[in-house]
Amino acid sequence: MLSATAVPPVPGALTASEVVARVGASGVASIIGFGSLLSEQSAQSTCPSASRFRLGRVRGWRRVFGHPAHIFFARGIARPDTREIASLCAEPSEDAASGFVVAAFDVPASELPALLEREEEFNFVEVPIYPLGGGASSPPESTGIMCTRATDEEVLDRRGHRAKYEAALSPHFGSVTVWGWGADSGLRPCPVYCRHCVLASQKPGVPKEAADSFLDETLLADRRTTLRQYLQADGGHVMHTLPPPELKARYNG
């Protein structure tokens, strides 16, 4: 039986409807991607009009494989027997100097609902985007909207996702939580998704700083093990785990 850990909501975070209202019917939103949305192809599969794809850096946040995504179960790529079911989230860091490389791109208001629907388990924060290679005192270039954790109450009950998460998680873990997986939960990255994100960060033309950031500034659920360390040890199989043929275009960087 999984013992869920209570986690507080992120201060200042917005729901999807609040983001849409803030952007307005004719506005443009700058979106921050730090996982599969590091891939321009992936971003444009959901938002065909995504433009101004660029790289930057966020500070005071950490990138963690720390929660299960239902879509991995729906698509048959979750591995619950080994707890390889985790997706990525950005969460506030106690270290204000910490951070990681992100992608940013602009999305018209008309395509924003489709993107936010894809990110069903998250809330959203607006954060500064700093230039790559800038020093600690360099000012931000812009701001963008980034996924962060919500709460189980918000995702399972207010958004009506409890039934499908129960169907996915209960047979394997005995209880249901999206955001209550603690540092000792043993949660590990979903291999197909993790491989996809690594490949996206290593696309031709992407600076080495971005690829290194994904390996060295992404943490497992224990908040200690970097992705690079994991791939060199227990996660050595990840980069050899191919997506099913029908998902090859979706999960191939």
VODREN-28368 format. One line per 8 residues: their letters; for each residue x, y, z of N, C-alpha, C, CB. Coordinates in steps of 0.02 Angstrom, whole numbers, plus 50000, padded with zeros to 5 digits. Glycine has a CB too. Layout:
<sites>
a) X,Y,Z,X,Y,Z,X,Y,Z,X,Y,Z  ...
</sites>
This chain:
<sites>
mlsatavp) 50042,49941,50000,50000,50000,50000,50044,50062,50000,49952,50000,50061  50033,50106,49951,50070,50168,49947,50048,50216,50001,50062,50200,49878  50095,50246,50036,50080,50297,50086,50093,50366,50055,50123,50287,50150  50039,50402,50042,50045,50466,50009,50073,50519,50056,49977,50488,49981  50113,50564,50028,50141,50619,50065,50104,50683,50048,50217,50626,50051  50079,50718,50097,50043,50780,50085,50091,50834,50060,50006,50804,50149  50074,50867,50006,50115,50921,49979,50071,50983,49970,50148,50901,49911  50097,51041,49988,50058,51102,49982,50056,51126,49909,50086,51157,50027
pvpgalta) 50005,51164,49891,50005,51195,49824,50061,51245,49818,49937,51228,49810  50082,51258,49757,50134,51307,49744,50103,51377,49749,50167,51296,49674  50132,51421,49789,50104,51489,49796,50100,51525,49729,50145,51529,49845  50043,51556,49717,50035,51596,49657,50020,51557,49594,50096,51635,49645  50013,51491,49599,49999,51450,49540,49927,51460,49517,50012,51376,49555  49917,51454,49451,49852,51464,49420,49825,51399,49391,49857,51518,49366  49760,51393,49388,49730,51338,49351,49729,51354,49277,49658,51323,49377  49713,51305,49236,49710,51315,49163,49661,51371,49145,49692,51250,49127
sevvarvg) 49602,51370,49176,49552,51421,49159,49576,51490,49179,49486,51405,49194  49613,51495,49233,49640,51560,49253,49693,51585,49204,49669,51556,49324  49733,51539,49178,49783,51558,49128,49748,51584,49065,49829,51499,49110  49698,51547,49042,49662,51567,48981,49630,51636,48991,49607,51515,48964  49600,51648,49049,49569,51713,49062,49621,51769,49064,49532,51711,49128  49679,51754,49091,49732,51806,49095,49758,51824,49026,49790,51781,49139  49766,51774,48982,49793,51787,48915,49742,51824,48873,49812,51721,48881  49677,51809,48881,49625,51842,48843,49614,51809,48775,49643,51914,48833
asgvasii) 49560,51827,48743,49539,51794,48682,49585,51808,48623,49469,51814,48664  49617,51865,48622,49659,51883,48565,49733,51888,48582,49636,51948,48536  49752,51864,48641,49821,51870,48663,49866,51815,48639,49823,51873,48737  49928,51819,48659,49980,51769,48645,50013,51751,48711,50032,51795,48592  50022,51686,48722,50054,51663,48784,50123,51635,48769,50011,51609,48819  50171,51653,48809,50238,51623,48806,50238,51562,48852,50294,51674,48825  50249,51504,48823,50246,51441,48859,50317,51416,48871,50205,51388,48821  50330,51390,48931,50395,51360,48948,50389,51284,48946,50419,51384,49018
gfgsllse) 50432,51252,48908,50435,51179,48906,50500,51155,48936,50428,51154,48834  50496,51101,48975,50557,51076,49007,50562,51000,49003,50560,51097,49079  50514,50967,48971,50516,50894,48961,50507,50879,48888,50461,50859,49003  50451,50849,48870,50439,50834,48800,50432,50897,48759,50377,50791,48792  50412,50953,48790,50405,51015,48753,50473,51049,48740,50361,51063,48791  50528,51017,48760,50593,51039,48735,50598,51026,48660,50651,51003,48772  50555,50982,48635,50553,50964,48565,50505,51011,48528,50532,50891,48555  50531,51047,48478,50487,51090,48438,50433,51050,48403,50529,51130,48387
qsaqstcp) 50451,50989,48381,50402,50946,48348,50345,50928,48395,50436,50882,48323  50362,50912,48458,50311,50895,48507,50266,50954,48522,50343,50869,48571  50297,51013,48529,50257,51073,48543,50208,51086,48486,50303,51133,48553  50232,51079,48424,50189,51094,48367,50137,51040,48353,50231,51105,48306  50146,50980,48381,50095,50929,48373,50032,50948,48411,50121,50861,48398  50039,50987,48464,49982,51010,48502,49962,51081,48482,49996,51008,48577  50011,51122,48467,49999,51193,48450,50030,51207,48381,50029,51241,48504  49993,51195,48327,50022,51201,48260,50050,51271,48245,49970,51185,48209
sasrfrlg) 50025,51322,48279,50049,51390,48266,50103,51413,48315,49991,51438,48268  50130,51367,48354,50184,51385,48400,50241,51419,48362,50210,51323,48438  50265,51474,48388,50317,51513,48353,50369,51538,48402,50285,51572,48315  50421,51566,48374,50477,51594,48414,50504,51544,48464,50454,51658,48451  50517,51483,48440,50546,51431,48483,50616,51451,48502,50545,51361,48448  50632,51452,48567,50696,51477,48590,50714,51444,48657,50695,51555,48597  50776,51451,48677,50799,51421,48740,50817,51475,48790,50860,51376,48727  50808,51459,48853,50825,51504,48907,50836,51464,48971,50770,51558,48917
rvrgwrrv) 50833,51499,49026,50847,51467,49090,50799,51494,49143,50921,51477,49111  50776,51450,49188,50738,51473,49246,50780,51463,49308,50669,51435,49252  50768,51505,49358,50807,51503,49420,50760,51494,49480,50850,51568,49428  50786,51460,49531,50747,51449,49591,50697,51393,49585,50711,51512,49608  50705,51351,49534,50661,51294,49522,50703,51232,49509,50613,51307,49463  50673,51173,49520,50706,51111,49502,50658,51068,49461,50731,51073,49566  50687,51027,49418,50649,50984,49372,50653,50913,49399,50678,50988,49298  50595,50882,49411,50592,50818,49448,50546,50768,49413,50569,50830,49520
fghpahif) 50570,50706,49406,50527,50650,49387,50492,50627,49450,50568,50591,49352  50436,50659,49468,50409,50647,49535,50335,50631,49540,50421,50705,49574  50301,50620,49483,50230,50603,49487,50210,50560,49427,50186,50667,49489  50158,50518,49434,50136,50478,49378,50091,50518,49331,50098,50416,49404  50097,50504,49267,50053,50535,49217,50005,50482,49191,50094,50566,49159  49941,50497,49193,49891,50447,49170,49901,50430,49097,49821,50474,49180  49924,50477,49056,49932,50465,48985,49980,50407,48971,49956,50527,48949  50028,50395,49016,50074,50339,49006,50038,50272,49013,50132,50343,49057
fargiarp) 49990,50269,49057,49949,50208,49064,49903,50201,49004,49908,50210,49129  49872,50256,48983,49825,50253,48927,49860,50231,48863,49792,50321,48917  49923,50250,48856,49959,50233,48795,50000,50169,48801,50005,50290,48776  49997,50137,48858,50030,50073,48867,50105,50076,48875,50015,50030,48810  50132,50132,48898,50204,50138,48905,50226,50144,48979,50230,50198,48867  50178,50144,49025,50196,50144,49097,50220,50074,49117,50135,50165,49140  50265,50072,49165,50290,50008,49192,50278,50008,49268,50366,49998,49176  50216,49997,49288,50200,50002,49360,50236,49950,49403,50127,49995,49370
dtreiasl) 50252,49891,49375,50284,49840,49416,50352,49862,49442,50292,49776,49376  50385,49907,49406,50450,49933,49427,50446,50007,49446,50502,49923,49371  50385,50032,49451,50372,50102,49469,50402,50151,49418,50400,50117,49538  50410,50129,49357,50435,50173,49303,50375,50205,49269,50478,50132,49251  50345,50252,49305,50283,50284,49283,50287,50360,49287,50225,50258,49324  50345,50387,49303,50350,50458,49321,50358,50503,49260,50407,50469,49368  50324,50560,49265,50332,50615,49219,50368,50672,49254,50263,50638,49191  50378,50726,49218,50416,50782,49244,50371,50838,49271,50462,50810,49191
caepseda) 50398,50872,49320,50366,50932,49346,50420,50980,49369,50317,50915,49405  50404,51044,49367,50447,51095,49398,50419,51112,49466,50454,51158,49353  50463,51115,49516,50441,51133,49583,50490,51183,49613,50437,51069,49628  50466,51225,49659,50510,51274,49690,50568,51239,49725,50472,51318,49739  50627,51270,49721,50686,51244,49753,50705,51287,49813,50745,51239,49703  50731,51255,49864,50755,51293,49922,50817,51334,49904,50771,51245,49980  50851,51315,49851,50912,51349,49829,50894,51398,49773,50965,51298,49805  50895,51462,49788,50875,51512,49739,50922,51513,49678,50874,51581,49771
asgfvvaa) 50983,51487,49686,51031,51487,49631,51022,51428,49584,51102,51487,49658  50981,51380,49604,50972,51321,49561,50926,51339,49503,50942,51262,49602  50925,51295,49453,50883,51306,49395,50898,51256,49341,50892,51377,49369  50872,51269,49281,50883,51223,49225,50864,51258,49160,50842,51158,49234  50888,51229,49105,50875,51256,49038,50805,51235,49016,50929,51231,48988  50770,51281,48985,50702,51268,48961,50696,51291,48888,50650,51304,49006  50643,51269,48856,50623,51297,48792,50565,51345,48804,50602,51241,48742  50560,51396,48763,50503,51442,48766,50476,51451,48695,50522,51510,48799
fdvpasel) 50412,51458,48690,50381,51470,48625,50315,51506,48635,50371,51403,48585  50293,51541,48584,50232,51580,48588,50173,51542,48558,50241,51648,48553  50117,51546,48592,50056,51510,48571,49998,51560,48569,50040,51451,48619  49961,51563,48513,49902,51607,48511,49848,51582,48559,49875,51612,48440  49808,51628,48582,49756,51610,48631,49709,51555,48605,49715,51671,48649  49699,51552,48540,49653,51503,48511,49678,51431,48521,49643,51516,48438  49744,51422,48528,49772,51355,48536,49791,51339,48608,49833,51347,48492  49783,51388,48652,49803,51378,48721,49762,51324,48757,49798,51443,48759
palleree) 49696,51321,48748,49657,51269,48783,49680,51198,48766,49585,51275,48766  49698,51184,48704,49722,51117,48685,49786,51100,48721,49731,51112,48609  49831,51148,48727,49894,51136,48762,49882,51123,48836,49942,51196,48753  49840,51163,48867,49828,51155,48938,49790,51091,48953,49790,51215,48965  49747,51069,48907,49712,51005,48916,49762,50948,48918,49661,50994,48860  49814,50953,48877,49867,50902,48876,49902,50898,48944,49918,50918,48821  49905,50953,48979,49940,50957,49044,49889,50953,49101,49982,51022,49049  49847,50901,49101,49788,50898,49143,49802,50896,49218,49747,50839,49125
efnfvevp) 49861,50871,49238,49873,50862,49310,49910,50921,49341,49913,50800,49321  49922,50974,49303,49964,51029,49327,49924,51091,49344,50016,51045,49276  49955,51134,49385,49940,51205,49387,49996,51240,49349,49933,51231,49461  49993,51307,49348,50039,51345,49305,50064,51407,49342,50006,51364,49239  50127,51424,49330,50156,51484,49360,50189,51525,49305,50207,51466,49415  50189,51590,49314,50225,51634,49269,50292,51651,49301,50184,51700,49253  50346,51635,49266,50413,51643,49294,50459,51680,49245,50443,51575,49313  50511,51712,49270,50559,51745,49226,50600,51694,49186,50606,51790,49267
iyplggga) 50618,51712,49125,50662,51672,49083,50727,51710,49074,50628,51655,49014  50782,51679,49093,50847,51712,49089,50885,51687,49027,50888,51699,49153  50931,51728,49001,50968,51707,48941,51017,51651,48956,51004,51766,48910  51027,51606,48908,51079,51556,48915,51147,51590,48918,51077,51505,48856  51190,51565,48961,51257,51593,48965,51261,51657,49005,51283,51606,48897  51204,51682,49030,51205,51743,49069,51231,51730,49139,51136,51773,49073  51262,51779,49169,51287,51772,49237,51232,51776,49288,51339,51826,49251  51250,51766,49351,51201,51765,49405,51165,51832,49412,51235,51748,49471
ssppestg) 51196,51886,49389,51165,51952,49396,51129,51974,49333,51217,52003,49414  51128,51932,49281,51096,51952,49219,51020,51956,49228,51114,51903,49162  50988,52006,49199,50915,52013,49208,50878,51964,49162,50893,52085,49192  50815,51950,49178,50776,51907,49134,50762,51940,49067,50711,51887,49168  50753,51899,49016,50736,51924,48949,50661,51931,48941,50764,51878,48896  50624,51889,48975,50551,51887,48968,50522,51845,49024,50530,51860,48897  50458,51831,49020,50426,51784,49066,50389,51732,49025,50378,51821,49115  50372,51676,49058,50335,51624,49024,50293,51584,49074,50381,51577,48986
imctratd) 50246,51546,49047,50201,51505,49088,50229,51435,49092,50129,51506,49060  50237,51409,49152,50270,51344,49163,50225,51299,49205,50338,51354,49196  50226,51234,49190,50188,51185,49229,50221,51175,49297,50183,51118,49191  50179,51172,49348,50202,51153,49415,50148,51109,49447,50217,51216,49458  50163,51084,49506,50116,51036,49535,50050,51070,49556,50148,51003,49596  49998,51031,49553,49934,51051,49582,49927,51014,49649,49873,51035,49533  49867,50993,49666,49856,50951,49725,49812,50893,49704,49823,50991,49783  49812,50840,49743,49768,50783,49728,49695,50805,49729,49779,50727,49779
eevldrrg) 49676,50846,49776,49607,50869,49779,49587,50904,49715,49596,50915,49839  49632,50947,49690,49617,50984,49628,49611,50937,49568,49671,51036,49615  49660,50893,49560,49663,50850,49500,49610,50795,49502,49732,50820,49493  49607,50759,49558,49564,50700,49561,49490,50718,49570,49586,50656,49617  49476,50769,49610,49407,50784,49627,49379,50844,49588,49402,50798,49701  49410,50901,49593,49382,50960,49559,49384,50952,49483,49419,51023,49579  49436,50920,49457,49440,50911,49385,49410,50845,49361,49512,50915,49363  49389,50804,49408,49352,50743,49390,49394,50687,49362,49301,50760,49342
hrakyeaa) 49457,50681,49382,49501,50629,49355,49510,50569,49401,49568,50658,49338  49474,50567,49457,49486,50514,49506,49475,50444,49476,49441,50524,49566  49422,50434,49440,49405,50367,49416,49460,50339,49372,49339,50368,49377  49486,50379,49326,49537,50351,49281,49604,50340,49317,49546,50397,49221  49620,50383,49365,49682,50371,49403,49674,50311,49449,49700,50433,49444  49615,50301,49476,49604,50240,49516,49612,50178,49474,49534,50242,49548  49585,50179,49413,49591,50121,49370,49663,50106,49352,49550,50131,49306  49703,50158,49345,49774,50149,49326,49817,50130,49386,49800,50212,49295
lsphfgsv) 49806,50161,49443,49853,50155,49499,49832,50103,49551,49861,50221,49532  49768,50099,49567,49746,50056,49622,49767,49983,49615,49672,50060,49628  49762,49952,49556,49781,49882,49551,49854,49869,49570,49768,49857,49482  49896,49919,49563,49968,49909,49575,49991,49936,49642,50007,49942,49519  49959,49990,49666,49985,50024,49725,49935,50028,49782,50005,50094,49706  49873,50008,49771,49824,50003,49824,49792,50068,49845,49855,49974,49882  49821,50124,49824,49792,50189,49839,49808,50235,49781,49818,50218,49906  49778,50292,49781,49783,50337,49723,49809,50405,49746,49715,50345,49688
tvwgwgad) 49864,50426,49716,49889,50494,49725,49927,50514,49663,49933,50500,49789  49920,50576,49644,49960,50604,49590,50020,50641,49618,49918,50652,49546  50008,50682,49669,50060,50726,49694,50086,50706,49763,50035,50796,49697  50069,50646,49787,50091,50626,49853,50147,50576,49855,50034,50599,49890  50185,50569,49800,50241,50522,49798,50302,50555,49830,50256,50500,49724  50323,50530,49886,50378,50560,49923,50446,50541,49896,50373,50542,49994  50497,50568,49929,50566,50556,49908,50586,50482,49916,50614,50599,49947  50550,50446,49960,50566,50376,49971,50518,50329,49934,50564,50361,50045
sglrpcpv) 50482,50355,49885,50430,50315,49851,50459,50265,49801,50383,50361,49815  50521,50275,49780,50550,50231,49729,50524,50244,49659,50536,50160,49747  50489,50299,49650,50463,50317,49584,50521,50330,49536,50417,50378,49588  50513,50304,49474,50566,50313,49424,50535,50337,49358,50604,50246,49412  50576,50366,49314,50549,50392,49251,50518,50339,49207,50604,50428,49213  50463,50357,49174,50436,50314,49121,50488,50310,49065,50367,50341,49094  50514,50251,49048,50571,50247,49002,50559,50278,48933,50590,50176,48992  50502,50264,48902,50489,50290,48835,50487,50366,48837,50423,50262,48807
ycrhcvla) 50454,50394,48886,50449,50467,48893,50517,50497,48908,50399,50486,48947  50555,50466,48954,50621,50492,48972,50667,50493,48912,50651,50450,49028  50668,50438,48875,50709,50435,48814,50690,50491,48766,50702,50367,48779  50626,50501,48756,50601,50554,48712,50627,50622,48733,50524,50554,48711  50625,50637,48798,50648,50701,48822,50724,50709,48813,50630,50709,48896  50762,50656,48826,50834,50659,48816,50850,50673,48743,50868,50594,48839  50817,50638,48698,50828,50648,48626,50809,50719,48606,50789,50597,48585  50754,50745,48633,50733,50813,48617,50786,50863,48637,50667,50830,48651
sqkpgvpk) 50818,50852,48694,50869,50898,48719,50934,50893,48679,50883,50885,48792  50941,50841,48638,51002,50829,48600,50993,50838,48525,51029,50760,48615  50938,50870,48505,50925,50881,48434,50981,50924,48404,50856,50915,48425  50996,50913,48339,51045,50957,48305,51024,51030,48312,51051,50937,48231  51073,51071,48328,51060,51142,48335,51044,51164,48406,51004,51162,48292  51029,51116,48450,51016,51132,48520,51084,51138,48556,50971,51078,48555  51096,51192,48592,51161,51201,48625,51176,51144,48674,51163,51268,48662  51240,51129,48680,51261,51076,48727,51238,51092,48798,51337,51067,48725
eaadsfld) 51234,51155,48814,51212,51175,48881,51143,51148,48897,51212,51251,48888  51100,51145,48846,51032,51120,48856,51033,51044,48869,50988,51136,48796  51073,51008,48829,51077,50936,48838,51108,50918,48906,51119,50904,48782  51161,50954,48924,51192,50941,48989,51145,50958,49047,51257,50980,48996  51107,51012,49038,51059,51031,49090,51008,50976,49101,51025,51096,49072  50983,50947,49047,50932,50896,49056,50960,50836,49094,50904,50873,48988  51021,50818,49082,51051,50761,49116,51072,50778,49188,51111,50736,49077  51098,50838,49198,51128,50855,49263,51083,50897,49308,51193,50891,49252
etlladrr) 51032,50927,49280,50986,50969,49319,50915,50942,49318,50988,51041,49293  50909,50877,49307,50846,50842,49315,50856,50789,49369,50822,50809,49247  50809,50786,49416,50816,50742,49473,50762,50688,49473,50813,50781,49539  50779,50631,49502,50729,50580,49515,50687,50600,49576,50762,50511,49526  50639,50559,49593,50593,50576,49648,50628,50584,49715,50540,50523,49654  50687,50554,49722,50723,50562,49785,50754,50631,49794,50778,50510,49790  50751,50672,49741,50778,50740,49741,50854,50741,49752,50744,50782,49795  50887,50685,49742,50960,50682,49748,50993,50655,49685,50980,50639,49808
ttlrqylq) 50965,50602,49657,50995,50569,49599,50981,50608,49536,50969,50497,49593  51034,50627,49500,51024,50661,49436,51006,50611,49383,51087,50701,49416  50976,50635,49329,50959,50591,49274,51021,50558,49244,50920,50628,49220  51075,50596,49239,51136,50567,49212,51159,50508,49255,51192,50620,49207  51159,50517,49320,51179,50462,49365,51134,50402,49357,51178,50486,49438  51070,50414,49351,51022,50359,49343,51033,50321,49277,50950,50385,49345  51043,50357,49223,51053,50325,49158,51117,50285,49156,51053,50377,49102  51166,50305,49195,51229,50268,49197,51228,50209,49245,51285,50315,49217
adgghvmh) 51175,50202,49283,51170,50148,49332,51106,50108,49321,51172,50176,49405  51058,50114,49366,50997,50074,49362,50955,50088,49300,50955,50086,49423  50963,50147,49271,50922,50164,49213,50957,50154,49146,50901,50235,49217  51005,50109,49145,51043,50098,49083,51001,50073,49025,51097,50049,49096  50942,50047,49039,50898,50021,48986,50857,50075,48952,50852,49968,49014  50853,50134,48982,50805,50184,48960,50815,50203,48887,50810,50246,49003  50877,50218,48868,50889,50243,48800,50881,50188,48748,50958,50273,48795  50871,50126,48770,50859,50071,48724,50786,50050,48723,50903,50011,48742
tlpppelk) 50744,50087,48760,50673,50070,48764,50635,50110,48712,50645,50085,48836  50618,50077,48657,50586,50111,48601,50510,50115,48612,50601,50074,48535  50479,50168,48585,50407,50172,48589,50373,50121,48544,50383,50243,48571  50311,50103,48558,50274,50060,48512,50271,50093,48443,50202,50047,48538  50266,50053,48390,50267,50081,48322,50217,50138,48312,50253,50027,48272  50158,50132,48341,50107,50183,48330,50123,50248,48367,50039,50158,48353  50172,50247,48412,50191,50307,48449,50261,50331,48431,50188,50293,48524  50290,50302,48380,50359,50319,48362,50367,50393,48346,50382,50277,48303
aryng) 50320,50421,48308,50326,50492,48291,50317,50537,48352,50275,50510,48237  50276,50514,48398,50260,50555,48457,50316,50554,48509,50196,50532,48489  50351,50497,48516,50401,50489,48569,50469,50473,48540,50379,50433,48617  50493,50517,48497,50559,50505,48467,50601,50569,48464,50551,50476,48397  50593,50611,48515,50634,50671,48520,50607,50730,48482,50702,50656,48496
</sites>
